Amino acid sequence: MATGRKPVHLTMVGKSSSGRQAVWEAIRRQKEFTRLSLADEVKTETATIKTYVDGLLKAGFIESTGKKETSVKVSGNGKKYLRNSYRLVKDVGIKAPRVTRDGKIVTQGKGTEQMWRTMRMLKAFTADELAVMASTEEIQVKPQTAKSYLKHICKAGYITVISTRPKRYRFARWTGCQPPMIQRLKTVFDPNLRQIMWQEEAND
């Protein structure tokens, strides 16, 4: 029986960041780094670190600074190695940039991010208003997408209904820069709090 990707809440354990997010946070702290220095700081597979660093380099978030001599102790003896060194040149904030290995920006999920930020600014809105205000030239948010997202996060308490015909919402709860995620298991997961905020009951 084939299995799909695990829900994100099953891969995020505890309060510490993981995967690419952890790598990005380490890059922001170190400013200048090697893949080894990142691996020393975060508990992430070396293959993930390499792929992400390669993508960030090609996308222009970091730049190469040549080779850096590092010392590694093996059985009590220190050995010198030359390793590729990098520098952070484009800091876009706490949220890790989503890039492919080839340096292309991943746009999937951008509409949700734009809606989440826009809701906080608008305070009160309809689904149609949110779709218009959250859209950009690159990412268009469809009214039906906004309606579906609002329906779910309303159940989780992030927004409240203040009027009907048309249905109008008021923003009620900001938990961080990462938008609540609607999962296939009919749950609302908050990546900022790292917990499920609402789950559909069997008879919903």
CYANA upper distance limits for C-alpha pairs under 8 A (distance plus 0.5 A):
  6 LYS  CA     10 LEU  CA      6.95
  6 LYS  CA     11 THR  CA      7.56
  7 PRO  CA     11 THR  CA      7.59
  7 PRO  CA    183 GLN  CA      7.54
  7 PRO  CA    184 ARG  CA      8.42
  7 PRO  CA    185 LEU  CA      8.48
  8 VAL  CA     12 MET  CA      6.89
  9 HIS  CA     13 VAL  CA      8.14
  9 HIS  CA    189 PHE  CA      7.41
  9 HIS  CA    191 PRO  CA      8.42
  9 HIS  CA    194 ARG  CA      7.38
  9 HIS  CA    195 GLN  CA      7.35
  9 HIS  CA    196 ILE  CA      7.94
 12 MET  CA     17 SER  CA      8.03
 12 MET  CA     18 SER  CA      7.32
 12 MET  CA    194 ARG  CA      7.51
 13 VAL  CA    194 ARG  CA      8.45
 14 GLY  CA    194 ARG  CA      8.11
 15 LYS  CA    193 LEU  CA      8.32
 15 LYS  CA    194 ARG  CA      7.39
 16 SER  CA     22 ALA  CA      8.47
 17 SER  CA     21 GLN  CA      6.57
 17 SER  CA     22 ALA  CA      5.40
 18 SER  CA     22 ALA  CA      5.24
 18 SER  CA     23 VAL  CA      8.18
 18 SER  CA     42 VAL  CA      8.40
 18 SER  CA     43 LYS  CA      7.83
 18 SER  CA     44 THR  CA      7.41
 19 GLY  CA     23 VAL  CA      7.03
 19 GLY  CA     44 THR  CA      6.20
 19 GLY  CA     45 GLU  CA      8.48
 19 GLY  CA     48 THR  CA      7.78
 20 ARG  CA     24 TRP  CA      6.57
 20 ARG  CA     48 THR  CA      7.78
 20 ARG  CA     49 ILE  CA      7.85
 20 ARG  CA     52 TYR  CA      7.37
 20 ARG  CA     96 ALA  CA      7.33
 21 GLN  CA     25 GLU  CA      6.73
 21 GLN  CA     95 LYS  CA      7.49
 21 GLN  CA     96 ALA  CA      5.69
 22 ALA  CA     26 ALA  CA      6.76
 22 ALA  CA     42 VAL  CA      6.92
 22 ALA  CA     44 THR  CA      8.31
 23 VAL  CA     27 ILE  CA      6.74
 23 VAL  CA     38 LEU  CA      7.17
 23 VAL  CA     42 VAL  CA      7.12
 23 VAL  CA     44 THR  CA      8.15
 23 VAL  CA     49 ILE  CA      7.29
 24 TRP  CA     28 ARG  CA      6.78
 24 TRP  CA     94 ILE  CA      8.46
 24 TRP  CA     95 LYS  CA      8.44
 24 TRP  CA     96 ALA  CA      5.99
 24 TRP  CA     97 PRO  CA      8.48
 25 GLU  CA     29 ARG  CA      6.83
 25 GLU  CA     94 ILE  CA      7.35
 25 GLU  CA     96 ALA  CA      8.04
 26 ALA  CA     30 GLN  CA      6.58
 26 ALA  CA     38 LEU  CA      6.88
 26 ALA  CA     41 GLU  CA      7.54
 26 ALA  CA     42 VAL  CA      7.79
 27 ILE  CA     31 LYS  CA      6.16
 27 ILE  CA     32 GLU  CA      7.90
 27 ILE  CA     33 PHE  CA      7.50
 27 ILE  CA     38 LEU  CA      7.73
 27 ILE  CA     88 LEU  CA      7.47
 28 ARG  CA     88 LEU  CA      7.62
 28 ARG  CA     91 ASP  CA      7.80
 31 LYS  CA     87 ARG  CA      6.23
 31 LYS  CA     88 LEU  CA      5.75
 32 GLU  CA     85 SER  CA      7.71
 32 GLU  CA     86 TYR  CA      6.14
 32 GLU  CA     87 ARG  CA      4.86
 32 GLU  CA     88 LEU  CA      6.93
 33 PHE  CA     37 SER  CA      6.50
 33 PHE  CA     38 LEU  CA      7.49
 33 PHE  CA     85 SER  CA      6.19
 33 PHE  CA     86 TYR  CA      5.88
 33 PHE  CA     87 ARG  CA      6.93
 34 THR  CA     38 LEU  CA      6.98
 34 THR  CA     68 LYS  CA      8.49
 34 THR  CA     83 ARG  CA      7.29
 34 THR  CA     84 ASN  CA      6.57
 34 THR  CA     85 SER  CA      5.20
 34 THR  CA     86 TYR  CA      6.61
 35 ARG  CA     39 ALA  CA      6.70
 35 ARG  CA     46 THR  CA      8.47
 35 ARG  CA     49 ILE  CA      7.23
 35 ARG  CA     50 LYS  CA      7.32
 35 ARG  CA     53 VAL  CA      8.20
 35 ARG  CA     84 ASN  CA      8.16
 35 ARG  CA     85 SER  CA      8.24
 36 LEU  CA     40 ASP  CA      6.65
 37 SER  CA     41 GLU  CA      7.04
 38 LEU  CA     42 VAL  CA      6.66
 38 LEU  CA     49 ILE  CA      8.14
 39 ALA  CA     43 LYS  CA      7.36
 39 ALA  CA     44 THR  CA      7.33
 39 ALA  CA     45 GLU  CA      8.33
 39 ALA  CA     46 THR  CA      7.11
 39 ALA  CA     49 ILE  CA      7.92
 44 THR  CA     48 THR  CA      7.33
 44 THR  CA     49 ILE  CA      7.52
 45 GLU  CA     49 ILE  CA      7.04
 46 THR  CA     50 LYS  CA      6.66
 47 ALA  CA     51 THR  CA      6.66
 48 THR  CA     52 TYR  CA      6.56
 49 ILE  CA     53 VAL  CA      6.49
 50 LYS  CA     54 ASP  CA      6.58
 51 THR  CA     55 GLY  CA      6.75
 51 THR  CA    101 ARG  CA      6.22
 52 TYR  CA     56 LEU  CA      6.62
 52 TYR  CA     99 VAL  CA      8.07
 52 TYR  CA    100 THR  CA      8.21
 52 TYR  CA    101 ARG  CA      7.11
 53 VAL  CA     57 LEU  CA      6.56
 54 ASP  CA     58 LYS  CA      6.85
 54 ASP  CA    101 ARG  CA      6.58
 54 ASP  CA    102 ASP  CA      8.01
 54 ASP  CA    103 GLY  CA      8.00
 55 GLY  CA     59 ALA  CA      6.57
 55 GLY  CA     99 VAL  CA      6.34
 55 GLY  CA    100 THR  CA      6.13
 55 GLY  CA    101 ARG  CA      4.83
 55 GLY  CA    102 ASP  CA      6.04
 55 GLY  CA    103 GLY  CA      4.83
 55 GLY  CA    104 LYS  CA      8.07
 56 LEU  CA     60 GLY  CA      6.64
 56 LEU  CA     61 PHE  CA      5.71
 56 LEU  CA     62 ILE  CA      6.43
 56 LEU  CA     97 PRO  CA      8.47
 56 LEU  CA     99 VAL  CA      7.28
 56 LEU  CA    103 GLY  CA      6.69
 57 LEU  CA     61 PHE  CA      6.52
 57 LEU  CA     62 ILE  CA      5.49
 57 LEU  CA     63 GLU  CA      6.27
 57 LEU  CA     64 SER  CA      8.00
 57 LEU  CA    103 GLY  CA      7.66
 58 LYS  CA    102 ASP  CA      6.94
 58 LYS  CA    103 GLY  CA      5.10
 59 ALA  CA     99 VAL  CA      7.83
 59 ALA  CA    102 ASP  CA      8.29
 59 ALA  CA    103 GLY  CA      4.77
 59 ALA  CA    104 LYS  CA      6.92
 59 ALA  CA    105 ILE  CA      7.96
 60 GLY  CA     89 VAL  CA      8.15
 60 GLY  CA     90 LYS  CA      7.68
 60 GLY  CA    103 GLY  CA      8.47
 61 PHE  CA     88 LEU  CA      6.87
 61 PHE  CA     89 VAL  CA      6.21
 61 PHE  CA     90 LYS  CA      5.11
 61 PHE  CA     91 ASP  CA      7.54
 62 ILE  CA     86 TYR  CA      7.01
 62 ILE  CA     87 ARG  CA      5.96
 62 ILE  CA     88 LEU  CA      4.95
 62 ILE  CA     89 VAL  CA      5.62
 62 ILE  CA     90 LYS  CA      7.02
 63 GLU  CA     86 TYR  CA      6.01
 63 GLU  CA     87 ARG  CA      5.89
 63 GLU  CA     88 LEU  CA      7.13
 63 GLU  CA     89 VAL  CA      7.17
 64 SER  CA     84 ASN  CA      7.87
 64 SER  CA     85 SER  CA      6.50
 64 SER  CA     86 TYR  CA      4.94
 64 SER  CA     87 ARG  CA      6.92
 65 THR  CA     84 ASN  CA      8.05
 65 THR  CA     85 SER  CA      5.85
 65 THR  CA     86 TYR  CA      5.67
 65 THR  CA     87 ARG  CA      7.09
 66 GLY  CA     84 ASN  CA      6.33
 66 GLY  CA     85 SER  CA      6.10
 66 GLY  CA     86 TYR  CA      7.90
 67 LYS  CA     82 LEU  CA      6.20
 67 LYS  CA     83 ARG  CA      5.72
 67 LYS  CA     84 ASN  CA      5.12
 67 LYS  CA     85 SER  CA      6.01
 68 LYS  CA     82 LEU  CA      5.83
 68 LYS  CA     83 ARG  CA      5.74
 68 LYS  CA     84 ASN  CA      6.69
 68 LYS  CA     85 SER  CA      6.19
 69 GLU  CA     80 LYS  CA      6.94
 69 GLU  CA     81 TYR  CA      6.00
 69 GLU  CA     82 LEU  CA      4.98
 69 GLU  CA     83 ARG  CA      6.81
 70 THR  CA     80 LYS  CA      6.11
 70 THR  CA     81 TYR  CA      5.78
 70 THR  CA     82 LEU  CA      6.73
 70 THR  CA     83 ARG  CA      7.47
 71 SER  CA     78 GLY  CA      6.57
 71 SER  CA     79 LYS  CA      5.96
 71 SER  CA     80 LYS  CA      5.06
 71 SER  CA     81 TYR  CA      6.79
 72 VAL  CA     78 GLY  CA      5.95
 72 VAL  CA     79 LYS  CA      5.78
 72 VAL  CA     80 LYS  CA      6.95
 72 VAL  CA     81 TYR  CA      8.07
 73 LYS  CA     77 ASN  CA      5.81
 73 LYS  CA     78 GLY  CA      4.72
 73 LYS  CA     79 LYS  CA      6.67
 74 VAL  CA     78 GLY  CA      6.75
 74 VAL  CA     79 LYS  CA      7.79
 92 VAL  CA     97 PRO  CA      8.11
 95 LYS  CA    177 CYS  CA      8.13
 95 LYS  CA    178 GLN  CA      7.97
 97 PRO  CA    105 ILE  CA      8.30
 98 ARG  CA    105 ILE  CA      6.45
 98 ARG  CA    106 VAL  CA      5.82
 98 ARG  CA    107 THR  CA      8.42
 99 VAL  CA    103 GLY  CA      6.02
 99 VAL  CA    104 LYS  CA      5.84
 99 VAL  CA    105 ILE  CA      5.05
 99 VAL  CA    106 VAL  CA      5.87
100 THR  CA    104 LYS  CA      5.76
100 THR  CA    105 ILE  CA      7.12
100 THR  CA    106 VAL  CA      7.32
107 THR  CA    139 ILE  CA      8.28
109 GLY  CA    113 GLU  CA      7.04
110 LYS  CA    114 GLN  CA      6.65
110 LYS  CA    139 ILE  CA      7.62
111 GLY  CA    115 MET  CA      6.70
111 GLY  CA    134 ALA  CA      7.85
111 GLY  CA    135 SER  CA      7.87
111 GLY  CA    139 ILE  CA      6.78
111 GLY  CA    140 GLN  CA      7.53
111 GLY  CA    141 VAL  CA      6.30
112 THR  CA    116 TRP  CA      6.67
112 THR  CA    179 PRO  CA      7.24
113 GLU  CA    117 ARG  CA      6.86
113 GLU  CA    178 GLN  CA      7.54
113 GLU  CA    179 PRO  CA      6.23
114 GLN  CA    118 THR  CA      6.53
114 GLN  CA    134 ALA  CA      5.79
114 GLN  CA    135 SER  CA      7.84
115 MET  CA    119 MET  CA      6.49
115 MET  CA    130 LEU  CA      7.22
115 MET  CA    131 ALA  CA      7.89
115 MET  CA    134 ALA  CA      5.69
115 MET  CA    146 ALA  CA      8.20
116 TRP  CA    120 ARG  CA      7.26
116 TRP  CA    179 PRO  CA      6.10
117 ARG  CA    121 MET  CA      7.24
117 ARG  CA    177 CYS  CA      8.17
118 THR  CA    122 LEU  CA      6.59
118 THR  CA    130 LEU  CA      7.66
118 THR  CA    133 MET  CA      7.42
118 THR  CA    134 ALA  CA      6.31
119 MET  CA    123 LYS  CA      6.43
119 MET  CA    124 ALA  CA      7.96
119 MET  CA    125 PHE  CA      8.08
119 MET  CA    130 LEU  CA      7.56
119 MET  CA    171 PHE  CA      6.79
120 ARG  CA    171 PHE  CA      6.79
120 ARG  CA    174 TRP  CA      8.00
123 LYS  CA    170 ARG  CA      6.05
123 LYS  CA    171 PHE  CA      5.57
124 ALA  CA    168 ARG  CA      7.46
124 ALA  CA    169 TYR  CA      5.96
124 ALA  CA    170 ARG  CA      4.77
124 ALA  CA    171 PHE  CA      6.75
125 PHE  CA    129 GLU  CA      6.45
125 PHE  CA    130 LEU  CA      6.73
125 PHE  CA    168 ARG  CA      5.99
125 PHE  CA    169 TYR  CA      5.89
125 PHE  CA    170 ARG  CA      7.09
126 THR  CA    130 LEU  CA      6.65
126 THR  CA    166 PRO  CA      7.57
126 THR  CA    167 LYS  CA      6.58
126 THR  CA    168 ARG  CA      5.07
126 THR  CA    169 TYR  CA      6.62
127 ALA  CA    131 ALA  CA      6.63
127 ALA  CA    143 PRO  CA      6.61
127 ALA  CA    144 GLN  CA      8.45
127 ALA  CA    146 ALA  CA      5.91
127 ALA  CA    147 LYS  CA      5.75
127 ALA  CA    150 LEU  CA      7.75
127 ALA  CA    167 LYS  CA      8.31
127 ALA  CA    168 ARG  CA      8.06
128 ASP  CA    132 VAL  CA      6.87
128 ASP  CA    143 PRO  CA      5.71
128 ASP  CA    146 ALA  CA      7.87
128 ASP  CA    147 LYS  CA      8.40
129 GLU  CA    133 MET  CA      6.65
130 LEU  CA    134 ALA  CA      6.28
130 LEU  CA    143 PRO  CA      8.40
130 LEU  CA    146 ALA  CA      7.41
131 ALA  CA    135 SER  CA      6.65
131 ALA  CA    140 GLN  CA      8.41
131 ALA  CA    141 VAL  CA      5.63
131 ALA  CA    142 LYS  CA      6.38
131 ALA  CA    143 PRO  CA      5.75
131 ALA  CA    146 ALA  CA      6.36
132 VAL  CA    141 VAL  CA      7.63
132 VAL  CA    143 PRO  CA      8.41
134 ALA  CA    140 GLN  CA      8.30
134 ALA  CA    141 VAL  CA      7.10
135 SER  CA    139 ILE  CA      6.32
135 SER  CA    140 GLN  CA      5.11
135 SER  CA    141 VAL  CA      5.70
136 THR  CA    140 GLN  CA      6.37
141 VAL  CA    145 THR  CA      7.21
141 VAL  CA    146 ALA  CA      7.50
142 LYS  CA    146 ALA  CA      6.93
143 PRO  CA    147 LYS  CA      6.67
144 GLN  CA    148 SER  CA      6.74
145 THR  CA    149 TYR  CA      6.72
146 ALA  CA    150 LEU  CA      6.52
147 LYS  CA    151 LYS  CA      6.62
148 SER  CA    152 HIS  CA      7.09
149 TYR  CA    153 ILE  CA      6.83
149 TYR  CA    182 ILE  CA      8.02
150 LEU  CA    154 CYS  CA      6.30
150 LEU  CA    159 ILE  CA      8.23
151 LYS  CA    155 LYS  CA      7.20
152 HIS  CA    156 ALA  CA      7.18
152 HIS  CA    182 ILE  CA      7.78
152 HIS  CA    188 VAL  CA      7.56
153 ILE  CA    157 GLY  CA      6.84
153 ILE  CA    158 TYR  CA      6.12
153 ILE  CA    159 ILE  CA      7.18
153 ILE  CA    180 PRO  CA      7.82
153 ILE  CA    188 VAL  CA      7.41
154 CYS  CA    158 TYR  CA      6.17
154 CYS  CA    159 ILE  CA      5.40
154 CYS  CA    160 THR  CA      6.43
154 CYS  CA    161 VAL  CA      8.26
155 LYS  CA    198 TRP  CA      7.34
156 ALA  CA    188 VAL  CA      7.31
156 ALA  CA    197 MET  CA      6.07
156 ALA  CA    198 TRP  CA      5.53
157 GLY  CA    172 ALA  CA      7.67
157 GLY  CA    173 ARG  CA      7.64
158 TYR  CA    171 PHE  CA      6.99
158 TYR  CA    172 ALA  CA      5.72
158 TYR  CA    173 ARG  CA      5.17
158 TYR  CA    174 TRP  CA      7.65
159 ILE  CA    169 TYR  CA      6.77
159 ILE  CA    170 ARG  CA      6.00
159 ILE  CA    171 PHE  CA      5.04
159 ILE  CA    172 ALA  CA      5.23
159 ILE  CA    173 ARG  CA      7.21
160 THR  CA    169 TYR  CA      5.91
160 THR  CA    170 ARG  CA      5.84
160 THR  CA    171 PHE  CA      7.18
160 THR  CA    172 ALA  CA      7.01
161 VAL  CA    167 LYS  CA      7.47
161 VAL  CA    168 ARG  CA      6.31
161 VAL  CA    169 TYR  CA      4.96
161 VAL  CA    170 ARG  CA      6.91
162 ILE  CA    167 LYS  CA      8.22
162 ILE  CA    168 ARG  CA      6.23
162 ILE  CA    169 TYR  CA      5.99
162 ILE  CA    170 ARG  CA      6.95
163 SER  CA    167 LYS  CA      6.09
163 SER  CA    168 ARG  CA      5.62
163 SER  CA    169 TYR  CA      7.69
164 THR  CA    168 ARG  CA      6.58
175 THR  CA    192 ASN  CA      6.79
175 THR  CA    193 LEU  CA      7.65
176 GLY  CA    192 ASN  CA      6.08
177 CYS  CA    192 ASN  CA      7.91
178 GLN  CA    190 ASP  CA      8.28
178 GLN  CA    191 PRO  CA      6.83
178 GLN  CA    192 ASN  CA      6.60
179 PRO  CA    190 ASP  CA      7.58
179 PRO  CA    191 PRO  CA      7.89
180 PRO  CA    188 VAL  CA      6.85
180 PRO  CA    189 PHE  CA      6.16
180 PRO  CA    190 ASP  CA      5.12
180 PRO  CA    191 PRO  CA      7.11
181 MET  CA    188 VAL  CA      6.02
181 MET  CA    189 PHE  CA      5.58
181 MET  CA    190 ASP  CA      6.79
181 MET  CA    191 PRO  CA      8.01
182 ILE  CA    186 LYS  CA      7.26
182 ILE  CA    187 THR  CA      6.41
182 ILE  CA    188 VAL  CA      5.31
182 ILE  CA    189 PHE  CA      7.04
183 GLN  CA    187 THR  CA      5.87
183 GLN  CA    188 VAL  CA      6.88
183 GLN  CA    189 PHE  CA      7.74
186 LYS  CA    199 GLN  CA      6.62
186 LYS  CA    200 GLU  CA      6.16
187 THR  CA    196 ILE  CA      7.26
187 THR  CA    197 MET  CA      8.03
187 THR  CA    198 TRP  CA      6.07
187 THR  CA    199 GLN  CA      4.82
187 THR  CA    200 GLU  CA      6.76
188 VAL  CA    196 ILE  CA      6.28
188 VAL  CA    197 MET  CA      6.04
188 VAL  CA    198 TRP  CA      5.64
188 VAL  CA    199 GLN  CA      6.99
189 PHE  CA    194 ARG  CA      7.69
189 PHE  CA    195 GLN  CA      6.31
189 PHE  CA    196 ILE  CA      4.80
189 PHE  CA    197 MET  CA      6.27
189 PHE  CA    198 TRP  CA      7.86
190 ASP  CA    194 ARG  CA      6.01
190 ASP  CA    195 GLN  CA      6.08
190 ASP  CA    196 ILE  CA      6.66
190 ASP  CA    197 MET  CA      7.07
191 PRO  CA    195 GLN  CA      7.43
200 GLU  CA    204 ASP  CA      6.63
